Amino acid sequence: MLPISLKQLETFVAVAEARSFRRAAERLLRSQSAISAHIQNLEEELGVALLHRTTRSVRLTEAGARLLVQAREVVARLDAVVVGLREEEAMQRGRFVIACTPSCAANLLPDILRDYHARFPKITIEVIETYAYGVQDALRREEAELGFGPFDRTGGEFEFRQLLDDPYAVIMSRDYRLASRKRLVVADIVDEPILMMPKESAVYRMLENLFAAEGRTMRPRYELVHHQTLFALVAVGLGVTVMPAMALPADSAERLHAVDLIRPRISRKLGLITLRGQALSPPARAFAELTADRLRAA
């Protein structure tokens, strides 16, 4: 049996790095007397002095300097083992919440969730489906750990990992009079009946600004909360909408037609959103990496 304990090594490393018994005690959340006792016992068991102590300073002896190199490695390796075991345990029974925009939830999330649960069947994921501003609010209020959707800012309180660039298109019924066009500009649709998501949505604000740049005011014929209803009204020819191409339902090819919107060509950046400086839990981190791998390969 080795005559020294891990706690003694941890204490020695803390004192050697802090050059102070008091600061080492604060770092380890132990009393200064306990720190002194650990060092004294370690020196007695090794039979060598490890520290030169004065009323004003603490310095390593030659033996202490040699021990510090090895002790740091031992403590670091054990820390890594402990972290690994805790993360492994977390992946057996973890849970996290993701806030996701509707188009991502409908068109990207299902395959990602299928792959994730195949790998980590015991992890529980709660999905909050909301608009882009709601994703950020959920993260800000700590109701969700991870966000998935569009993001158009830099800096600030959030960090963004872009995974896709999703262009907007003009969506209409297959027999709408503009359906034969290969591409459209904003001027082509300012006099068309417009169907839109609510004012709170990012696409509403974006199109409102594009109309204003043409000297026009956007006045939607209908504002719909749900994509399904919006596309149903577009499919029967009640007007056109502007939406990210990815938002189109997978089974809509017979009913809906998308025409590229150019001048300006507009798109949204899609990816993963977190609070700046936040360390994700092991289950959420595994989800983020799987999502990134899958979308890069798409």
GUNUZA-382911 format. One record per residue (C-alpha): z, y, x; chain. Coordinates in steps of 0.5 Angstrom, whole numbers. Layout:
residues N
<<Z,Y,X>,A>
...
//
This chain:
residues 298
<<0,0,0>,A>
<<-2,7,2>,A>
<<5,11,3>,A>
<<2,17,0>,A>
<<0,19,-7>,A>
<<-6,23,-10>,A>
<<-1,28,-13>,A>
<<1,29,-6>,A>
<<-6,30,-3>,A>
<<-8,35,-9>,A>
<<-2,39,-7>,A>
<<-3,39,0>,A>
<<-11,41,-1>,A>
<<-8,47,-6>,A>
<<-3,50,-1>,A>
<<-8,49,5>,A>
<<-14,53,1>,A>
<<-9,58,-2>,A>
<<-5,59,4>,A>
<<1,60,0>,A>
<<6,55,-4>,A>
<<7,61,-9>,A>
<<-1,61,-11>,A>
<<-1,53,-10>,A>
<<4,53,-15>,A>
<<1,58,-20>,A>
<<-6,54,-19>,A>
<<-3,47,-21>,A>
<<2,50,-26>,A>
<<8,47,-22>,A>
<<14,50,-20>,A>
<<14,52,-12>,A>
<<20,47,-11>,A>
<<16,42,-13>,A>
<<10,44,-9>,A>
<<15,44,-3>,A>
<<18,37,-4>,A>
<<11,34,-5>,A>
<<9,37,2>,A>
<<15,35,6>,A>
<<15,28,3>,A>
<<7,28,5>,A>
<<9,30,12>,A>
<<15,25,13>,A>
<<11,19,11>,A>
<<5,21,15>,A>
<<10,23,21>,A>
<<6,29,23>,A>
<<7,37,21>,A>
<<1,39,17>,A>
<<3,46,16>,A>
<<6,52,20>,A>
<<10,56,16>,A>
<<13,63,17>,A>
<<16,68,12>,A>
<<9,71,11>,A>
<<4,66,12>,A>
<<2,59,12>,A>
<<-3,56,17>,A>
<<-6,49,18>,A>
<<-4,45,24>,A>
<<-9,41,28>,A>
<<-7,35,24>,A>
<<-7,39,17>,A>
<<-14,41,19>,A>
<<-17,34,20>,A>
<<-13,31,13>,A>
<<-16,37,9>,A>
<<-23,35,10>,A>
<<-22,28,8>,A>
<<-17,30,3>,A>
<<-22,35,-1>,A>
<<-27,29,-1>,A>
<<-22,24,-4>,A>
<<-20,29,-9>,A>
<<-27,31,-11>,A>
<<-29,24,-12>,A>
<<-23,22,-16>,A>
<<-25,28,-20>,A>
<<-32,26,-21>,A>
<<-30,19,-23>,A>
<<-25,22,-29>,A>
<<-30,27,-31>,A>
<<-35,21,-32>,A>
<<-30,17,-35>,A>
<<-28,22,-40>,A>
<<-36,24,-42>,A>
<<-37,16,-43>,A>
<<-31,16,-48>,A>
<<-34,22,-51>,A>
<<-41,19,-52>,A>
<<-38,13,-56>,A>
<<-34,17,-61>,A>
<<-37,25,-60>,A>
<<-39,30,-66>,A>
<<-42,36,-65>,A>
<<-46,41,-70>,A>
<<-53,44,-69>,A>
<<-56,50,-73>,A>
<<-63,50,-74>,A>
<<-69,54,-77>,A>
<<-72,50,-83>,A>
<<-79,49,-80>,A>
<<-76,46,-74>,A>
<<-71,42,-78>,A>
<<-77,39,-82>,A>
<<-82,38,-77>,A>
<<-79,37,-70>,A>
<<-72,35,-71>,A>
<<-73,28,-75>,A>
<<-76,25,-69>,A>
<<-71,28,-64>,A>
<<-65,25,-68>,A>
<<-68,18,-69>,A>
<<-69,18,-61>,A>
<<-62,21,-60>,A>
<<-58,16,-65>,A>
<<-62,10,-62>,A>
<<-59,12,-56>,A>
<<-52,14,-58>,A>
<<-51,11,-65>,A>
<<-43,13,-65>,A>
<<-45,20,-64>,A>
<<-44,24,-71>,A>
<<-49,30,-71>,A>
<<-48,36,-77>,A>
<<-54,40,-78>,A>
<<-54,47,-81>,A>
<<-60,49,-84>,A>
<<-61,57,-84>,A>
<<-66,62,-82>,A>
<<-66,65,-75>,A>
<<-61,70,-76>,A>
<<-56,65,-79>,A>
<<-57,61,-73>,A>
<<-54,66,-68>,A>
<<-49,68,-73>,A>
<<-47,60,-73>,A>
<<-46,60,-66>,A>
<<-43,67,-65>,A>
<<-37,65,-71>,A>
<<-37,58,-67>,A>
<<-39,54,-73>,A>
<<-45,51,-69>,A>
<<-45,49,-61>,A>
<<-52,49,-61>,A>
<<-58,53,-64>,A>
<<-65,50,-65>,A>
<<-70,55,-67>,A>
<<-74,62,-65>,A>
<<-71,67,-61>,A>
<<-74,74,-59>,A>
<<-69,77,-54>,A>
<<-67,77,-47>,A>
<<-60,78,-44>,A>
<<-54,79,-49>,A>
<<-49,74,-51>,A>
<<-54,69,-52>,A>
<<-58,64,-47>,A>
<<-65,61,-49>,A>
<<-68,55,-46>,A>
<<-75,56,-49>,A>
<<-79,49,-50>,A>
<<-85,51,-55>,A>
<<-90,57,-56>,A>
<<-91,57,-64>,A>
<<-97,61,-66>,A>
<<-97,65,-73>,A>
<<-103,63,-78>,A>
<<-105,66,-84>,A>
<<-104,60,-89>,A>
<<-108,59,-96>,A>
<<-111,54,-101>,A>
<<-117,50,-98>,A>
<<-121,54,-103>,A>
<<-119,61,-102>,A>
<<-124,66,-101>,A>
<<-122,67,-94>,A>
<<-122,59,-92>,A>
<<-129,59,-89>,A>
<<-127,64,-83>,A>
<<-125,62,-76>,A>
<<-120,67,-75>,A>
<<-117,73,-78>,A>
<<-114,80,-76>,A>
<<-109,84,-80>,A>
<<-114,88,-83>,A>
<<-117,82,-87>,A>
<<-111,81,-91>,A>
<<-107,88,-92>,A>
<<-111,88,-99>,A>
<<-109,80,-101>,A>
<<-104,78,-105>,A>
<<-98,76,-100>,A>
<<-93,71,-101>,A>
<<-87,71,-96>,A>
<<-80,69,-94>,A>
<<-74,73,-96>,A>
<<-73,80,-93>,A>
<<-68,77,-88>,A>
<<-73,72,-85>,A>
<<-76,74,-78>,A>
<<-83,73,-81>,A>
<<-82,78,-86>,A>
<<-80,83,-81>,A>
<<-86,82,-77>,A>
<<-91,82,-82>,A>
<<-88,88,-85>,A>
<<-89,92,-78>,A>
<<-96,89,-77>,A>
<<-98,92,-84>,A>
<<-95,99,-82>,A>
<<-99,99,-76>,A>
<<-105,99,-80>,A>
<<-102,105,-84>,A>
<<-100,100,-90>,A>
<<-94,98,-94>,A>
<<-93,90,-95>,A>
<<-91,89,-102>,A>
<<-91,81,-103>,A>
<<-93,79,-110>,A>
<<-87,73,-109>,A>
<<-81,72,-104>,A>
<<-79,65,-104>,A>
<<-73,62,-101>,A>
<<-76,55,-99>,A>
<<-82,53,-95>,A>
<<-83,48,-100>,A>
<<-84,53,-106>,A>
<<-88,58,-102>,A>
<<-93,53,-100>,A>
<<-93,50,-107>,A>
<<-95,57,-110>,A>
<<-100,58,-104>,A>
<<-103,52,-105>,A>
<<-105,54,-112>,A>
<<-109,60,-110>,A>
<<-104,65,-112>,A>
<<-104,69,-105>,A>
<<-104,68,-98>,A>
<<-98,67,-93>,A>
<<-97,68,-85>,A>
<<-93,63,-82>,A>
<<-92,59,-76>,A>
<<-97,54,-76>,A>
<<-92,49,-74>,A>
<<-88,50,-81>,A>
<<-94,47,-85>,A>
<<-92,40,-88>,A>
<<-95,34,-85>,A>
<<-98,32,-91>,A>
<<-101,39,-93>,A>
<<-108,38,-90>,A>
<<-111,37,-97>,A>
<<-108,43,-100>,A>
<<-107,48,-95>,A>
<<-111,51,-90>,A>
<<-109,55,-83>,A>
<<-114,60,-80>,A>
<<-112,63,-73>,A>
<<-109,70,-74>,A>
<<-112,75,-68>,A>
<<-111,82,-66>,A>
<<-106,81,-65>,A>
<<-105,74,-63>,A>
<<-97,73,-65>,A>
<<-93,67,-64>,A>
<<-86,66,-63>,A>
<<-82,62,-58>,A>
<<-78,56,-60>,A>
<<-72,53,-56>,A>
<<-65,52,-55>,A>
<<-60,57,-56>,A>
<<-53,57,-54>,A>
<<-47,63,-53>,A>
<<-48,65,-46>,A>
<<-43,62,-41>,A>
<<-42,56,-46>,A>
<<-41,49,-43>,A>
<<-44,44,-48>,A>
<<-40,38,-50>,A>
<<-43,31,-47>,A>
<<-46,30,-54>,A>
<<-49,36,-55>,A>
<<-51,37,-47>,A>
<<-55,30,-48>,A>
<<-58,32,-55>,A>
<<-61,39,-51>,A>
<<-64,34,-45>,A>
<<-67,29,-50>,A>
<<-70,35,-54>,A>
<<-73,38,-48>,A>
<<-76,32,-45>,A>
<<-79,30,-52>,A>
<<-82,37,-53>,A>
<<-85,38,-46>,A>
<<-88,31,-47>,A>
<<-91,33,-54>,A>
//
